[in-house]
């Protein structure tokens, strides 16, 4: 602390012995030791307080750095979330559009199929009418043929 060597301490002791005297020197040495101990504890306490404040400042700095990093990460996450929501919205719109296109194509196909079915039904009705007409004319033809056969005989 004061950077005193053994020779300086010996010199101070000899001067103190001459000035104070041998009777009061032990009491003075005890009092000086107490004050020196208090001074040493005070210096240790101040040193510990300074170190604690330095650590607190370092911790504050670390906390501020981590807070900035956390804010950066939050911004990145929020941006990614917005992009995902945007892409999900686009995909949803695309799916809805595909479904609408599919439904309209199905409706058009059903309408086309129904009109073809109506045409086929009309064709079937026409064929059935022809079959019915043929079946009606067949007995008349058979009766005519029978009459012609009887007339020949």
ZAMARMI-299394 format. One record per residue: x, y, z of N, C-alpha, C, CB in turn; residue in one letter. Coordinates in Angstrom, 1 decimal. Glycine has a CB too. Example, Ala and Ser with C-alpha at 12.3 -4.5 7.8 and 13.67 -1.06 7.14 Angstrom:
2
+--------+--------+--------+--------+--------+--------+--------+--------+--------+--------+--------+--------+--------+
|    n.u |    n.v |    n.w |   ca.u |   ca.v |   ca.w |    c.u |    c.v |    c.w |   cb.u |   cb.v |   cb.w | residu |
+--------+--------+--------+--------+--------+--------+--------+--------+--------+--------+--------+--------+--------+
|   13.2 |   -5.7 |    7.8 |   12.3 |   -4.5 |    7.8 |   13.2 |   -3.3 |    7.8 |   11.3 |   -4.5 |    9.0 |      A |
|   12.8 |   -2.2 |    7.1 |   13.7 |   -1.1 |    7.1 |   12.9 |    0.0 |    7.9 |   14.1 |   -0.6 |    5.7 |      S |
+--------+--------+--------+--------+--------+--------+--------+--------+--------+--------+--------+--------+--------+
//
This chain:
153
+--------+--------+--------+--------+--------+--------+--------+--------+--------+--------+--------+--------+--------+
|    n.u |    n.v |    n.w |   ca.u |   ca.v |   ca.w |    c.u |    c.v |    c.w |   cb.u |   cb.v |   cb.w | residu |
+--------+--------+--------+--------+--------+--------+--------+--------+--------+--------+--------+--------+--------+
|    0.8 |   -1.2 |    0.0 |    0.0 |    0.0 |    0.0 |    0.9 |    1.3 |    0.0 |   -0.9 |    0.0 |    1.2 |      X |
|    1.7 |    1.4 |    1.0 |    2.6 |    2.5 |    1.0 |    4.0 |    2.2 |    0.5 |    2.8 |    3.0 |    2.4 |      X |
|    4.2 |    1.0 |    0.1 |    5.5 |    0.5 |   -0.4 |    6.7 |    0.8 |    0.6 |    5.8 |    1.1 |   -1.8 |      X |
|    6.5 |    0.3 |    1.8 |    7.6 |    0.5 |    2.8 |    8.3 |   -0.8 |    3.0 |    7.0 |    1.1 |    4.1 |      X |
|    9.6 |   -0.7 |    3.0 |   10.4 |   -1.9 |    3.3 |   10.7 |   -2.1 |    4.8 |   11.7 |   -1.9 |    2.4 |      X |
|   11.5 |   -3.1 |    5.1 |   11.9 |   -3.4 |    6.4 |   12.7 |   -2.3 |    7.0 |   12.6 |   -4.7 |    6.5 |      X |
|   13.6 |   -1.7 |    6.3 |   14.5 |   -0.7 |    6.8 |   13.7 |    0.6 |    7.2 |   15.6 |   -0.4 |    5.8 |      X |
|   12.7 |    0.9 |    6.3 |   11.9 |    2.1 |    6.6 |   11.1 |    1.9 |    7.9 |   10.9 |    2.5 |    5.5 |      X |
|   10.5 |    0.7 |    8.0 |    9.8 |    0.4 |    9.2 |   10.7 |    0.4 |   10.5 |    9.1 |   -1.0 |    9.1 |      X |
|   11.9 |   -0.1 |   10.4 |   12.8 |   -0.1 |   11.5 |   13.2 |    1.3 |   11.9 |   14.1 |   -0.9 |   11.2 |      X |
|   13.3 |    2.2 |   11.0 |   13.7 |    3.6 |   11.2 |   12.5 |    4.3 |   11.9 |   14.0 |    4.3 |   10.0 |      X |
|   11.3 |    4.0 |   11.5 |   10.1 |    4.6 |   12.1 |   10.0 |    4.1 |   13.5 |    8.8 |    4.3 |   11.3 |      X |
|   10.2 |    2.8 |   13.8 |   10.2 |    2.2 |   15.1 |   11.2 |    2.9 |   16.1 |   10.4 |    0.7 |   15.1 |      X |
|   12.4 |    3.1 |   15.6 |   13.4 |    3.7 |   16.4 |   13.1 |    5.1 |   16.8 |   14.8 |    3.6 |   15.8 |      X |
|   12.6 |    5.9 |   15.8 |   12.2 |    7.3 |   16.0 |   11.0 |    7.3 |   17.0 |   11.8 |    8.0 |   14.7 |      X |
|   10.0 |    6.4 |   16.9 |    8.9 |    6.4 |   17.8 |    9.3 |    6.0 |   19.2 |    7.8 |    5.3 |   17.3 |      X |
|   10.3 |    5.1 |   19.3 |   10.8 |    4.7 |   20.7 |   11.5 |    5.9 |   21.3 |   11.7 |    3.5 |   20.5 |      X |
|   12.2 |    6.7 |   20.6 |   12.9 |    7.8 |   21.1 |   11.9 |    8.9 |   21.5 |   14.0 |    8.3 |   20.2 |      X |
|   10.9 |    9.2 |   20.6 |   10.0 |   10.3 |   20.8 |    8.9 |   10.0 |   21.8 |    9.3 |   10.7 |   19.5 |      X |
|    8.3 |    8.8 |   21.8 |    7.2 |    8.4 |   22.6 |    7.7 |    7.9 |   24.0 |    6.3 |    7.4 |   21.9 |      X |
|    8.7 |    7.2 |   23.9 |    9.3 |    6.6 |   25.1 |    8.9 |    5.1 |   25.2 |    8.9 |    7.3 |   26.4 |      X |
|    9.7 |    4.3 |   26.0 |    9.4 |    2.9 |   26.1 |    8.1 |    2.6 |   26.9 |   10.5 |    2.2 |   26.8 |      X |
|    7.6 |    3.5 |   27.7 |    6.4 |    3.1 |   28.5 |    5.1 |    3.3 |   27.7 |    6.3 |    4.1 |   29.7 |      X |
|    5.0 |    4.3 |   26.9 |    3.8 |    4.5 |   26.1 |    3.9 |    3.9 |   24.7 |    3.5 |    6.0 |   26.0 |      X |
|    5.0 |    3.4 |   24.3 |    5.1 |    2.8 |   22.9 |    4.2 |    1.6 |   22.7 |    6.6 |    2.4 |   22.7 |      X |
|    4.0 |    0.6 |   23.6 |    3.1 |   -0.5 |   23.3 |    1.6 |    0.0 |   23.1 |    3.1 |   -1.5 |   24.5 |      X |
|    1.2 |    1.0 |   23.9 |   -0.2 |    1.5 |   23.8 |   -0.4 |    2.2 |   22.4 |   -0.6 |    2.5 |   24.9 |      X |
|    0.6 |    3.0 |   22.1 |    0.6 |    3.7 |   20.8 |    0.6 |    2.7 |   19.7 |    1.8 |    4.8 |   20.7 |      X |
|    1.4 |    1.7 |   19.8 |    1.5 |    0.7 |   18.7 |    0.2 |    0.0 |   18.5 |    2.6 |   -0.3 |   19.0 |      X |
|   -0.5 |   -0.3 |   19.7 |   -1.8 |   -1.0 |   19.6 |   -2.8 |   -0.1 |   18.9 |   -2.3 |   -1.4 |   21.0 |      X |
|   -2.8 |    1.2 |   19.3 |   -3.8 |    2.2 |   18.7 |   -3.5 |    2.4 |   17.2 |   -3.7 |    3.6 |   19.5 |      X |
|   -2.2 |    2.5 |   16.9 |   -1.8 |    2.6 |   15.5 |   -2.2 |    1.3 |   14.7 |   -0.3 |    2.8 |   15.4 |      X |
|   -2.1 |    0.2 |   15.3 |   -2.5 |   -1.1 |   14.7 |   -4.0 |   -1.1 |   14.4 |   -2.1 |   -2.3 |   15.5 |      X |
|   -4.8 |   -0.6 |   15.4 |   -6.3 |   -0.6 |   15.2 |   -6.6 |    0.3 |   14.1 |   -7.0 |    0.0 |   16.5 |      X |
|   -6.0 |    1.5 |   14.1 |   -6.3 |    2.5 |   13.0 |   -5.8 |    2.0 |   11.6 |   -5.7 |    3.8 |   13.3 |      X |
|   -4.7 |    1.3 |   11.7 |   -4.2 |    0.7 |   10.4 |   -5.1 |   -0.4 |    9.9 |   -2.8 |    0.2 |   10.6 |      X |
|   -5.7 |   -1.2 |   10.9 |   -6.6 |   -2.3 |   10.5 |   -7.9 |   -1.7 |   10.0 |   -6.9 |   -3.1 |   11.7 |      X |
|   -8.4 |   -0.6 |   10.6 |   -9.6 |    0.1 |   10.1 |   -9.4 |    0.6 |    8.7 |  -10.0 |    1.2 |   11.1 |      X |
|   -8.2 |    1.3 |    8.6 |   -7.9 |    1.8 |    7.3 |   -7.8 |    0.7 |    6.2 |   -6.6 |    2.6 |    7.3 |      X |
|   -7.2 |   -0.4 |    6.6 |   -7.1 |   -1.5 |    5.7 |   -8.5 |   -2.1 |    5.3 |   -6.2 |   -2.6 |    6.2 |      X |
|   -9.4 |   -2.2 |    6.3 |  -10.7 |   -2.7 |    6.1 |  -11.5 |   -1.7 |    5.2 |  -11.5 |   -3.0 |    7.4 |      X |
|  -11.3 |   -0.4 |    5.5 |  -12.0 |    0.6 |    4.7 |  -11.6 |    0.6 |    3.3 |  -11.7 |    2.0 |    5.3 |      X |
|  -10.3 |    0.4 |    3.1 |   -9.7 |    0.4 |    1.7 |  -10.2 |   -0.9 |    1.0 |   -8.2 |    0.4 |    1.7 |      X |
|  -10.3 |   -2.0 |    1.7 |  -10.8 |   -3.3 |    1.1 |  -12.3 |   -3.1 |    0.8 |  -10.6 |   -4.4 |    2.1 |      X |
|  -13.1 |   -2.4 |    1.7 |  -14.5 |   -2.2 |    1.4 |  -14.7 |   -1.3 |    0.2 |  -15.1 |   -1.6 |    2.7 |      X |
|  -13.9 |   -0.2 |    0.1 |  -14.0 |    0.7 |   -1.0 |  -13.6 |   -0.1 |   -2.3 |  -13.1 |    1.9 |   -0.9 |      X |
|  -12.6 |   -0.9 |   -2.2 |  -12.2 |   -1.7 |   -3.4 |  -13.3 |   -2.6 |   -3.8 |  -10.9 |   -2.4 |   -3.1 |      X |
|  -13.9 |   -3.3 |   -2.9 |  -15.0 |   -4.2 |   -3.2 |  -16.2 |   -3.5 |   -3.8 |  -15.4 |   -5.0 |   -1.9 |      X |
|  -16.5 |   -2.3 |   -3.2 |  -17.6 |   -1.5 |   -3.8 |  -17.3 |   -1.1 |   -5.2 |  -17.9 |   -0.3 |   -2.9 |      X |
|  -16.1 |   -0.7 |   -5.5 |  -15.7 |   -0.3 |   -6.8 |  -15.8 |   -1.4 |   -7.8 |  -14.3 |    0.3 |   -6.9 |      X |
|  -15.3 |   -2.6 |   -7.4 |  -15.4 |   -3.8 |   -8.2 |  -16.8 |   -4.2 |   -8.4 |  -14.6 |   -4.9 |   -7.6 |      X |
|  -17.6 |   -4.1 |   -7.4 |  -19.1 |   -4.4 |   -7.5 |  -19.7 |   -3.5 |   -8.6 |  -19.8 |   -4.3 |   -6.2 |      X |
|  -19.4 |   -2.2 |   -8.5 |  -20.0 |   -1.3 |   -9.4 |  -19.5 |   -1.5 |  -10.9 |  -19.6 |    0.2 |   -9.0 |      X |
|  -18.2 |   -1.9 |  -11.0 |  -17.7 |   -2.3 |  -12.3 |  -18.4 |   -3.5 |  -12.9 |  -16.2 |   -2.5 |  -12.2 |      X |
|  -18.6 |   -4.5 |  -12.0 |  -19.3 |   -5.7 |  -12.4 |  -20.8 |   -5.4 |  -12.8 |  -19.3 |   -6.8 |  -11.3 |      X |
|  -21.4 |   -4.5 |  -12.0 |  -22.8 |   -4.0 |  -12.3 |  -22.8 |   -3.3 |  -13.6 |  -23.3 |   -3.1 |  -11.2 |      X |
|  -21.8 |   -2.5 |  -13.9 |  -21.8 |   -1.8 |  -15.2 |  -21.6 |   -2.8 |  -16.3 |  -20.7 |   -0.8 |  -15.2 |      X |
|  -20.7 |   -3.8 |  -16.1 |  -20.5 |   -4.8 |  -17.1 |  -21.8 |   -5.6 |  -17.4 |  -19.4 |   -5.8 |  -16.7 |      X |
|  -22.5 |   -5.9 |  -16.3 |  -23.7 |   -6.7 |  -16.4 |  -24.8 |   -5.8 |  -17.1 |  -24.3 |   -7.1 |  -15.0 |      X |
|  -24.8 |   -4.5 |  -16.8 |  -25.8 |   -3.6 |  -17.5 |  -25.5 |   -3.6 |  -19.0 |  -25.7 |   -2.2 |  -16.9 |      X |
|  -24.2 |   -3.5 |  -19.3 |  -23.7 |   -3.5 |  -20.7 |  -24.1 |   -4.8 |  -21.4 |  -22.2 |   -3.3 |  -20.8 |      X |
|  -23.9 |   -6.0 |  -20.8 |  -24.2 |   -7.3 |  -21.3 |  -25.7 |   -7.4 |  -21.5 |  -23.7 |   -8.4 |  -20.4 |      X |
|  -26.5 |   -6.9 |  -20.5 |  -27.9 |   -6.9 |  -20.6 |  -28.4 |   -6.0 |  -21.7 |  -28.6 |   -6.4 |  -19.3 |      X |
|  -27.8 |   -4.9 |  -21.9 |  -28.2 |   -4.0 |  -23.0 |  -27.9 |   -4.7 |  -24.4 |  -27.5 |   -2.6 |  -22.9 |      X |
|  -26.7 |   -5.3 |  -24.5 |  -26.4 |   -6.0 |  -25.7 |  -27.4 |   -7.1 |  -26.0 |  -25.0 |   -6.6 |  -25.6 |      X |
|  -27.7 |   -7.9 |  -25.0 |  -28.6 |   -9.0 |  -25.2 |  -30.0 |   -8.5 |  -25.5 |  -28.7 |   -9.9 |  -23.9 |      X |
|  -30.4 |   -7.4 |  -24.9 |  -31.7 |   -6.8 |  -25.2 |  -31.8 |   -6.4 |  -26.7 |  -32.0 |   -5.6 |  -24.3 |      X |
|  -30.7 |   -5.8 |  -27.2 |  -30.6 |   -5.4 |  -28.6 |  -30.7 |   -6.6 |  -29.5 |  -29.3 |   -4.6 |  -28.9 |      X |
|  -30.0 |   -7.7 |  -29.1 |  -30.1 |   -8.9 |  -29.9 |  -31.5 |   -9.5 |  -29.9 |  -29.0 |  -10.0 |  -29.4 |      X |
|  -32.1 |   -9.5 |  -28.7 |  -33.4 |  -10.0 |  -28.5 |  -34.4 |   -9.2 |  -29.4 |  -33.9 |  -10.0 |  -27.1 |      X |
|  -34.3 |   -7.9 |  -29.4 |  -35.1 |   -7.0 |  -30.3 |  -34.9 |   -7.4 |  -31.7 |  -34.9 |   -5.6 |  -30.0 |      X |
|  -33.7 |   -7.6 |  -32.1 |  -33.4 |   -8.0 |  -33.5 |  -34.1 |   -9.3 |  -33.9 |  -31.9 |   -8.1 |  -33.8 |      X |
|  -33.9 |  -10.3 |  -32.9 |  -34.6 |  -11.6 |  -33.2 |  -36.1 |  -11.4 |  -33.2 |  -34.2 |  -12.6 |  -32.1 |      X |
|  -36.7 |  -10.6 |  -32.4 |  -38.1 |  -10.4 |  -32.4 |  -38.6 |   -9.8 |  -33.7 |  -38.6 |   -9.5 |  -31.2 |      X |
|  -37.8 |   -8.8 |  -34.2 |  -38.1 |   -8.2 |  -35.5 |  -38.0 |   -9.3 |  -36.6 |  -37.2 |   -7.1 |  -35.8 |      X |
|  -37.0 |  -10.1 |  -36.6 |  -36.8 |  -11.2 |  -37.6 |  -38.0 |  -12.1 |  -37.5 |  -35.5 |  -11.9 |  -37.4 |      X |
|  -38.4 |  -12.5 |  -36.3 |  -39.5 |  -13.5 |  -36.2 |  -40.8 |  -12.9 |  -36.6 |  -39.6 |  -14.0 |  -34.7 |      X |
|  -41.0 |  -11.6 |  -36.3 |  -42.3 |  -11.0 |  -36.7 |  -42.3 |  -10.8 |  -38.2 |  -42.4 |   -9.6 |  -36.1 |      X |
|  -41.2 |  -10.5 |  -38.8 |  -41.1 |  -10.4 |  -40.3 |  -41.4 |  -11.8 |  -41.0 |  -39.7 |   -9.9 |  -40.7 |      X |
|  -40.8 |  -12.8 |  -40.4 |  -41.0 |  -14.1 |  -40.9 |  -42.4 |  -14.5 |  -40.8 |  -40.1 |  -15.2 |  -40.2 |      X |
|  -43.0 |  -14.2 |  -39.6 |  -44.5 |  -14.5 |  -39.4 |  -45.3 |  -13.8 |  -40.4 |  -44.9 |  -14.1 |  -38.0 |      X |
|  -45.0 |  -12.5 |  -40.7 |  -45.8 |  -11.8 |  -41.7 |  -45.7 |  -12.4 |  -43.1 |  -45.4 |  -10.3 |  -41.7 |      X |
|  -44.4 |  -12.8 |  -43.4 |  -44.2 |  -13.5 |  -44.7 |  -45.0 |  -14.8 |  -44.8 |  -42.7 |  -13.7 |  -45.0 |      X |
|  -45.0 |  -15.6 |  -43.7 |  -45.7 |  -16.8 |  -43.7 |  -47.2 |  -16.6 |  -43.9 |  -45.4 |  -17.6 |  -42.4 |      X |
|  -47.7 |  -15.6 |  -43.1 |  -49.2 |  -15.2 |  -43.2 |  -49.5 |  -14.8 |  -44.7 |  -49.5 |  -14.1 |  -42.2 |      X |
|  -48.6 |  -14.0 |  -45.3 |  -48.9 |  -13.6 |  -46.6 |  -48.9 |  -14.7 |  -47.6 |  -47.8 |  -12.6 |  -47.1 |      X |
|  -47.9 |  -15.6 |  -47.5 |  -47.9 |  -16.8 |  -48.3 |  -49.1 |  -17.7 |  -48.1 |  -46.6 |  -17.6 |  -48.1 |      X |
|  -49.5 |  -17.9 |  -46.8 |  -50.6 |  -18.7 |  -46.5 |  -51.9 |  -18.1 |  -47.1 |  -50.8 |  -18.9 |  -45.0 |      X |
|  -52.0 |  -16.8 |  -47.0 |  -53.1 |  -16.1 |  -47.6 |  -53.2 |  -16.3 |  -49.1 |  -53.1 |  -14.6 |  -47.3 |      X |
|  -52.0 |  -16.2 |  -49.8 |  -51.9 |  -16.4 |  -51.2 |  -52.3 |  -17.9 |  -51.6 |  -50.5 |  -16.1 |  -51.7 |      X |
|  -51.8 |  -18.8 |  -50.8 |  -52.1 |  -20.2 |  -51.0 |  -53.6 |  -20.5 |  -50.8 |  -51.2 |  -21.1 |  -50.1 |      X |
|  -54.1 |  -19.9 |  -49.8 |  -55.6 |  -20.0 |  -49.5 |  -56.4 |  -19.5 |  -50.7 |  -56.0 |  -19.4 |  -48.2 |      X |
|  -56.0 |  -18.3 |  -51.2 |  -56.7 |  -17.7 |  -52.3 |  -56.6 |  -18.6 |  -53.5 |  -56.2 |  -16.3 |  -52.6 |      X |
|  -55.4 |  -19.1 |  -53.7 |  -55.1 |  -20.0 |  -54.9 |  -56.0 |  -21.2 |  -54.8 |  -53.7 |  -20.4 |  -55.0 |      X |
|  -56.1 |  -21.8 |  -53.6 |  -56.9 |  -23.0 |  -53.4 |  -58.3 |  -22.7 |  -53.6 |  -56.7 |  -23.6 |  -52.0 |      X |
|  -58.8 |  -21.5 |  -53.1 |  -60.2 |  -21.1 |  -53.3 |  -60.5 |  -20.9 |  -54.8 |  -60.5 |  -19.9 |  -52.5 |      X |
|  -59.6 |  -20.3 |  -55.5 |  -59.7 |  -20.1 |  -56.9 |  -59.8 |  -21.4 |  -57.7 |  -58.6 |  -19.2 |  -57.5 |      X |
|  -58.9 |  -22.3 |  -57.3 |  -58.9 |  -23.7 |  -57.9 |  -60.2 |  -24.4 |  -57.7 |  -57.7 |  -24.5 |  -57.4 |      X |
|  -60.7 |  -24.3 |  -56.4 |  -62.0 |  -24.9 |  -56.1 |  -63.1 |  -24.3 |  -56.9 |  -62.3 |  -24.8 |  -54.6 |      X |
|  -63.1 |  -23.0 |  -57.0 |  -64.2 |  -22.3 |  -57.8 |  -64.1 |  -22.8 |  -59.3 |  -64.1 |  -20.8 |  -57.7 |      X |
|  -62.9 |  -22.8 |  -59.8 |  -62.7 |  -23.2 |  -61.2 |  -63.1 |  -24.7 |  -61.4 |  -61.2 |  -23.1 |  -61.6 |      X |
|  -62.8 |  -25.5 |  -60.4 |  -63.2 |  -26.9 |  -60.4 |  -64.7 |  -27.0 |  -60.4 |  -62.6 |  -27.7 |  -59.2 |      X |
|  -65.4 |  -26.3 |  -59.5 |  -66.8 |  -26.3 |  -59.4 |  -67.5 |  -25.8 |  -60.7 |  -67.3 |  -25.5 |  -58.2 |      X |
|  -66.9 |  -24.7 |  -61.3 |  -67.6 |  -24.3 |  -62.5 |  -67.3 |  -25.2 |  -63.6 |  -67.0 |  -22.9 |  -62.9 |      X |
|  -66.2 |  -25.9 |  -63.7 |  -65.9 |  -26.9 |  -64.7 |  -66.8 |  -28.1 |  -64.5 |  -64.4 |  -27.4 |  -64.7 |      X |
|  -67.1 |  -28.5 |  -63.3 |  -68.0 |  -29.6 |  -63.0 |  -69.4 |  -29.2 |  -63.4 |  -67.9 |  -30.0 |  -61.5 |      X |
|  -69.8 |  -28.0 |  -63.1 |  -71.1 |  -27.5 |  -63.5 |  -71.3 |  -27.5 |  -65.0 |  -71.4 |  -26.2 |  -62.9 |      X |
|  -70.3 |  -27.0 |  -65.7 |  -70.4 |  -27.0 |  -67.1 |  -70.4 |  -28.4 |  -67.7 |  -69.2 |  -26.2 |  -67.7 |      X |
|  -69.6 |  -29.3 |  -67.1 |  -69.5 |  -30.6 |  -67.6 |  -70.9 |  -31.3 |  -67.4 |  -68.4 |  -31.4 |  -66.9 |      X |
|  -71.5 |  -31.1 |  -66.2 |  -72.8 |  -31.7 |  -65.9 |  -73.8 |  -31.1 |  -66.8 |  -73.2 |  -31.4 |  -64.4 |      X |
|  -73.7 |  -29.8 |  -67.1 |  -74.7 |  -29.3 |  -68.1 |  -74.5 |  -29.9 |  -69.5 |  -74.6 |  -27.7 |  -68.1 |      X |
|  -73.3 |  -30.0 |  -69.9 |  -73.0 |  -30.6 |  -71.2 |  -73.5 |  -32.0 |  -71.2 |  -71.5 |  -30.5 |  -71.5 |      X |
|  -73.2 |  -32.8 |  -70.1 |  -73.6 |  -34.1 |  -70.0 |  -75.1 |  -34.3 |  -70.0 |  -73.0 |  -34.8 |  -68.8 |      X |
|  -75.8 |  -33.4 |  -69.4 |  -77.3 |  -33.4 |  -69.3 |  -77.8 |  -33.1 |  -70.7 |  -77.8 |  -32.4 |  -68.3 |      X |
|  -77.2 |  -32.2 |  -71.4 |  -77.7 |  -31.9 |  -72.8 |  -77.5 |  -33.0 |  -73.7 |  -77.1 |  -30.6 |  -73.3 |      X |
|  -76.3 |  -33.7 |  -73.6 |  -76.0 |  -34.9 |  -74.4 |  -77.0 |  -36.0 |  -74.0 |  -74.6 |  -35.3 |  -74.2 |      X |
|  -77.3 |  -36.1 |  -72.7 |  -78.2 |  -37.1 |  -72.2 |  -79.6 |  -36.9 |  -72.8 |  -78.3 |  -37.1 |  -70.7 |      X |
|  -80.0 |  -35.6 |  -72.9 |  -81.3 |  -35.2 |  -73.5 |  -81.3 |  -35.6 |  -74.9 |  -81.6 |  -33.7 |  -73.3 |      X |
|  -80.2 |  -35.3 |  -75.6 |  -80.1 |  -35.7 |  -77.1 |  -80.2 |  -37.2 |  -77.2 |  -78.8 |  -35.2 |  -77.7 |      X |
|  -79.5 |  -37.9 |  -76.4 |  -79.5 |  -39.4 |  -76.4 |  -80.9 |  -39.9 |  -76.1 |  -78.5 |  -40.0 |  -75.5 |      X |
|  -81.5 |  -39.2 |  -75.1 |  -82.9 |  -39.6 |  -74.7 |  -83.8 |  -39.4 |  -75.9 |  -83.4 |  -38.9 |  -73.5 |      X |
|  -83.7 |  -38.3 |  -76.6 |  -84.5 |  -38.0 |  -77.8 |  -84.2 |  -39.0 |  -78.8 |  -84.2 |  -36.6 |  -78.3 |      X |
|  -83.0 |  -39.4 |  -79.0 |  -82.7 |  -40.4 |  -80.0 |  -83.3 |  -41.8 |  -79.6 |  -81.1 |  -40.6 |  -80.2 |      X |
|  -83.2 |  -42.1 |  -78.3 |  -83.8 |  -43.3 |  -77.8 |  -85.3 |  -43.3 |  -78.0 |  -83.4 |  -43.6 |  -76.4 |      X |
|  -85.9 |  -42.1 |  -77.7 |  -87.3 |  -42.0 |  -77.9 |  -87.7 |  -42.2 |  -79.3 |  -87.8 |  -40.7 |  -77.3 |      X |
|  -86.9 |  -41.6 |  -80.2 |  -87.1 |  -41.8 |  -81.7 |  -87.0 |  -43.2 |  -82.1 |  -86.2 |  -40.9 |  -82.5 |      X |
|  -86.0 |  -43.9 |  -81.6 |  -85.8 |  -45.3 |  -81.9 |  -86.9 |  -46.1 |  -81.3 |  -84.5 |  -45.8 |  -81.4 |      X |
|  -87.4 |  -45.8 |  -80.2 |  -88.5 |  -46.5 |  -79.5 |  -89.8 |  -46.3 |  -80.3 |  -88.6 |  -46.1 |  -78.1 |      X |
|  -89.9 |  -45.1 |  -80.8 |  -91.1 |  -44.8 |  -81.6 |  -91.1 |  -45.6 |  -82.9 |  -91.2 |  -43.3 |  -81.9 |      X |
|  -89.9 |  -45.7 |  -83.5 |  -89.8 |  -46.5 |  -84.7 |  -90.1 |  -47.9 |  -84.4 |  -88.4 |  -46.3 |  -85.3 |      X |
|  -89.5 |  -48.4 |  -83.3 |  -89.8 |  -49.8 |  -82.9 |  -91.3 |  -50.0 |  -82.7 |  -89.0 |  -50.2 |  -81.7 |      X |
|  -91.9 |  -49.1 |  -82.0 |  -93.3 |  -49.2 |  -81.7 |  -94.1 |  -49.2 |  -83.1 |  -93.8 |  -48.1 |  -80.8 |      X |
|  -93.7 |  -48.3 |  -83.9 |  -94.4 |  -48.2 |  -85.2 |  -94.2 |  -49.5 |  -86.0 |  -93.9 |  -47.0 |  -86.0 |      X |
|  -93.0 |  -50.1 |  -85.9 |  -92.7 |  -51.3 |  -86.6 |  -93.6 |  -52.4 |  -86.0 |  -91.3 |  -51.7 |  -86.6 |      X |
|  -93.7 |  -52.4 |  -84.7 |  -94.4 |  -53.5 |  -84.1 |  -95.9 |  -53.4 |  -84.4 |  -94.2 |  -53.5 |  -82.6 |      X |
|  -96.4 |  -52.1 |  -84.5 |  -97.8 |  -52.0 |  -84.9 |  -98.0 |  -52.4 |  -86.3 |  -98.2 |  -50.5 |  -84.7 |      X |
|  -97.1 |  -52.1 |  -87.2 |  -97.3 |  -52.4 |  -88.6 |  -97.1 |  -53.9 |  -88.9 |  -96.4 |  -51.6 |  -89.5 |      X |
|  -96.3 |  -54.6 |  -88.0 |  -96.1 |  -56.0 |  -88.3 |  -97.4 |  -56.9 |  -88.2 |  -95.1 |  -56.5 |  -87.2 |      X |
|  -98.2 |  -56.6 |  -87.2 |  -99.5 |  -57.4 |  -87.3 | -100.3 |  -57.1 |  -88.5 | -100.3 |  -57.2 |  -86.0 |      X |
| -100.3 |  -55.8 |  -88.9 | -101.1 |  -55.5 |  -90.1 | -100.5 |  -56.2 |  -91.3 | -101.1 |  -54.0 |  -90.3 |      X |
|  -99.2 |  -56.2 |  -91.4 |  -98.5 |  -56.9 |  -92.5 |  -98.8 |  -58.4 |  -92.4 |  -97.0 |  -56.6 |  -92.5 |      X |
|  -98.8 |  -58.9 |  -91.2 |  -99.0 |  -60.4 |  -91.1 | -100.5 |  -60.7 |  -91.5 |  -98.8 |  -60.8 |  -89.7 |      X |
| -101.4 |  -59.8 |  -91.2 | -102.7 |  -60.0 |  -91.6 | -102.9 |  -59.9 |  -93.1 | -103.7 |  -59.1 |  -90.8 |      X |
| -102.2 |  -58.9 |  -93.6 | -102.2 |  -58.8 |  -95.1 | -101.7 |  -60.0 |  -95.8 | -101.5 |  -57.5 |  -95.5 |      X |
| -100.6 |  -60.5 |  -95.2 |  -99.9 |  -61.7 |  -95.8 | -100.8 |  -62.9 |  -95.7 |  -98.5 |  -62.0 |  -95.2 |      X |
| -101.5 |  -63.0 |  -94.6 | -102.4 |  -64.2 |  -94.4 | -103.6 |  -64.1 |  -95.4 | -102.9 |  -64.2 |  -92.9 |      X |
| -104.1 |  -62.9 |  -95.6 | -105.2 |  -62.7 |  -96.5 | -104.8 |  -63.0 |  -97.9 | -105.7 |  -61.3 |  -96.4 |      X |
| -103.6 |  -62.6 |  -98.2 | -103.0 |  -62.8 |  -99.6 | -102.8 |  -64.3 |  -99.8 | -101.7 |  -62.1 |  -99.8 |      X |
| -102.4 |  -65.0 |  -98.7 | -102.2 |  -66.4 |  -98.8 | -103.5 |  -67.2 |  -99.0 | -101.5 |  -66.9 |  -97.6 |      X |
| -104.5 |  -66.8 |  -98.4 | -105.8 |  -67.4 |  -98.5 | -106.5 |  -67.1 |  -99.8 | -106.7 |  -66.9 |  -97.4 |      X |
| -106.2 |  -66.0 | -100.4 | -106.7 |  -65.6 | -101.6 | -106.1 |  -66.5 | -102.7 | -106.5 |  -64.1 | -101.9 |      X |
| -104.9 |  -66.8 | -102.6 | -104.2 |  -67.6 | -103.6 | -104.8 |  -69.1 | -103.5 | -102.7 |  -67.6 | -103.4 |      X |
| -105.1 |  -69.4 | -102.4 | -105.5 |  -70.8 | -102.3 | -106.9 |  -70.9 | -102.7 | -105.3 |  -71.4 | -101.0 |      X |
+--------+--------+--------+--------+--------+--------+--------+--------+--------+--------+--------+--------+--------+
//
